[in-house]
Amino acid sequence: MKDPHIRKPDWLRIRLGNNAHFSTTGNAVKSRGLHTICESGRCPNLGDCWNRKIATFMIAGDICTRNCKFCNTLSGKPLALDPDEPQKTAESVRELGLKHVVITSVDRDDLSDFGAAHWVSTVLKIKELNPNTTIEILIPDFGGNPELLKQIIETKPDIIAHNIETVGRLTPLVRSVAKYRRSLGVLQQIAAAGIRCKSGMMLGLGETPDEILETIHDLYATGCRMLSIGQYLQPSKKNIPVSAYIHPDTFAEYKQIALAMGFGSVESAPLVRSSYHSGELFCDS
């Protein structure tokens, strides 16, 4: 475990938001009572992305039924779903003039369908109001139910992402409910349907280089061809501490390994997050 007095290295300096687009993005989201993972997850790229009028919308509320040790999203008993949220999300996408939008959600294990119908409504409404916008969704595992996942796939977003988050050995420690093999199964079903399939993982939780390479290989074997790799940063004292800060050169090495393996597009650097530069990744894939 990391000494709490060790300072973050220089390569983890974060840009703050300070231009007109930053306010425009925030207003488009907050005026409709919507949520973003940018804020709830304390993403280090919030300033950079909001300055460029990019935000990752988080649907189904802002309270998660799971309590993953790496995540800063509120955990507890969620409120009822907002039936107007799909419409409001689509309107915000239109107001911002987004060419590429990313949607994610909290886990809703309290619902019989894990929120799948709400997901379907949101994607279809965004398509209706924004026919020229490409859509990327970052989904939970829906309890590993293939029929629910099929409902999501049939909306035909341009990219479906599901994050493996960490290596198999650390999954029970880091992820409260999700299972490593279940997540691989989700990715396999997405890829088999012919949808662009994406996943992401964090480094600095105590994994070994061999475990990282094994995970990259496992992801490739599912048919996943888009990958993001970033540095885990402890968002609050209640979250698991950072085990190590990985040098940018090492991230670059993992990128080259993944590309050589056959991945079509890879973002790998300390401040990379699953939706960071997602539009560029889409174009590269």
N, C-alpha and C positions, 0 to 999 in steps of 0.2 A: 504493500500500500504506500501511496505517495506521502512524503513528509508535507504536512499542510503549509509549512513555511517556504517551500520551494516555489519560486516565482515562475510564472508561465514564460516560455521562451519568446524571443522577439518575433518569431514567425507567426505567432498567434495574436498579433495586434489586430484589432477589429475597427472597421470603418463605421462611423456614426452617420446617421441620416441628417441632412441639413439643407435639402433643397425643396423646391415647390412640389415636385412629384412625390416626395415623402409624405407631405400633408395630404395630397390628393388621394394617394393610396389608402392612407389611414382613414380618411373621411368616407371613402366609398365603402369601406368595410364596416366601420363603427356606426354610420348613420342608419344602417339597416339591422343593427343588432347582431351582426355576424361575428365569427371568430376566425382567427388564423393560428396555425401552428407556429408561425413566426414569433408571435407574442407568447403563447402558452408554453411553448417549448424553449423559450429564451434562446432562439436561434442567433448565432453570432453574425449571420449575414443579413439580419433584418434591415439595417441601414442601407446596405448596398442594393438589396432587392427592391425595397420600397422606393428608393431613389430612382430606380429604373421602371417604376410602376408594375412591379411583379409581387404577387403575394400568393401564398399557399392557403387556400380556404380550408377551414376545418368544420365539417358539418356534424350534425347529430348532437350539438351542444358542446360544452367545454368541460364536462366531468366524465372521467373514464371509469369504467367498472373494474379495470385492472390497475395494478400498482407496481409497474416495472421500475426497477431500481435506478435506471438510467434516465428516466423521463420526468420532466417537471410539470406535466399536465396534471390538473387536479384529479384526485381519485376519490370515489365515493358513490353515492346514490344519485344517478343522473335525473334531470328533469324530463318531463314528457317531450317528445319530439315536436318541433315547430313545423306544422304542415305547410307554412308559407316559406320555409327556408329554401327549398329548391328554386322558387321564383325569385326570391331576394338575392340568392347567389348568382343566378343567371343575369339579373339586372346589374349587379356590381361588376361582373365580367364585361358586360356591354358598356357600362359607364367608363371603365378604365381603358376600353379599347384593346383588350388583351388579344394577342395573336396566339398565345399558348397559355393555358390555365392548368394549374395543379390543384386537385381536390384531395383532401385526406379526411379522416374522422377519428373521433375517440372510439374505443371499443364499447359496444353496447351489448354485453352478455346478458343484460336484464331483459332484452327483447326476444321473442320467440324466433324471429328471423335474423337476429343480431344486427338489425338495421338495414338489411339488404334492400327492402322495398324503398326505403328513403334514399338510398344510394341510386337506385334505378331512376327514381323521379328526378333527382338532381342532375344526373348526366343527361337525361332526355330533355329537361328544360333548358340546360345550357346549350344543347345542340339546337333547340328550337329558336332561341333568341340570338344565338351567336354561330350561325352556320359556317363561318369562315375561321373560327377559332379551333385550334387543335386542343384536345383534351387529354390530360394525363391524370390518372387516379392512383392514389397510394392507399391501398385497402388493408383492413385487418384480415384475420384468417377465417372469419365467419364460423368459428368453431370447427373448422375442417369439413364443413358440409359442402359436398361438391354441387348439389342442386342449387344452393344459394349462390355459390360462386358462378354457376352457369348463368343465373339471372343477370349478374353484373357483366359478364362477358358478352351477353347478347345485346347490351346497349352499345357495344362496339366503340369504346373510346379509342384514341390513337395509341395510348400506352397504358398498361396496367402494371403497377409496381406493388410489390409486397416485400418488406425489408426482412432479411434474415437477422439483422442487427449485430450478431456476434457469433463466435464459433460454437460448435456443438457442446463442448465441455462446460462452457460458461452460461449457456442458455438457461438452465434451471436457476442459476444464481441471479441473472440479470433480468430475465423476462418472467413475469409472475405467473402467467397462464400458458402462453404460447410454447410450442414445442418445435425443436429444430427440424425434425423429419416432417412434421405437419406443414411447416412453412415451405419446405422443399416441394411437398405435394401440391400446395397452392400454386407455386410458380410453374410446376410441370403442367398443370391443367391449363393455365393461362397460355403458355407457349404452345401447347398442343392444339389450342383453338386458333392459332395463327395470328394472335395479337402480339404486338411488341411487348416484351416482358422485361421488367427491370427489377433490380434489387439493390439493397445498400447495406453496408456494415460499418461499425465503428471500431477503431483501434485504440489501445491504451487501457483496456479493461483487465489485462493480465494474460492475454492470449500469447501463444508462441508463434514464431514465423512459420513453422510447419503447419500449425493449425490454421493459420490464415490462408496458406496455399491450398490446404485441403478444402476449406470452405469455398474458395474461389472455384476450385474444380467441381465441387458438389453443385454449385450454382450453375456452372456451365452445363453439367450433365442434365439439368432439368430442361434445357432449351432456352434459358435466360441469356440474353445477349447484350443487356445494358446494365452497367454496374457503377455504383458510387461508393467510395471509401473515404472516410473522414476520421478526424481525431475526436474521441470522446472528451467532452468537457463537463465537469461536474456542475450542473446548473444551480444546485443549492446544497446546504449542509445535510439535508435528509437523503440525498442521492449517494450512490456508491462513489467512492473517491477514484480519482485517476490513478492508474497503476504506473503509467509511463507516458511521456510525450514523445511521439514518433517524429523523427526528422523528415522534412519535406523530400529529401533525396530517397528515403525509404519508400515513401508514398509513390514517388515516381517509378521506382523499381517494380512495385506491385502493379502499377498501371501497365507497364511494358509486358509483364508476365501475363496479365489478363488479355491484353490485345494479341499477344503471340498465341495464346490458347484458343482464340477465336471470337472473343467478345467484339461486338461491332463498335461500341462506344463506351468509354470509361472515363470517369472523373475521379481522381485520386489525389488528395492534398489535405493538409490539416483542417482547413475551414470548409471543406466540402460537406454538404448535407444532401439528403436524398433528392430534394427538388432543386438544388442549386444549379443554375445554368441548364435547367431541364429543357428549355426551348432549343438551346444549342445542341444538347445531346440528341434530341429528337431529329434534328436536321442531319446529324452525323450518322444516325443509325440506319 
